[in-house]
Amino acid sequence: MIVKKQLIIDVIGDIVSKFLYYDRKDDENLPIDSIQDAIEAREISIEEIVDEFNMQLRKSLGENT
C-alpha cells in the first residue's frame, strides 16, 4: 500500500508543475509566472489555492466538508 501512496504523492508534484508552468505556456489569461506574481502581490495566498484544491478534491470524491 505504501507504493500506491508514494505514486499519489509523486503525481501531486506533477500537478503542481502543470498548474504553475506547463498549463500556463499557452494560457493568454493566466500566463507563466502570473500565479506567482499574484501571490507576491497578495492578490491570492498559497493557503487560498490549497483550500480551493482541497475543496474541489473532496467535492470530486463525494465528500461533504
Secondary structure, 3 states (H helix, E strand, C coil): CHHHHHHHHHHHHHHHHHHHCHHHCCCCCCCCCHHHHHHHCCCCCHHHHHHHHHHHHHHHCCCCC
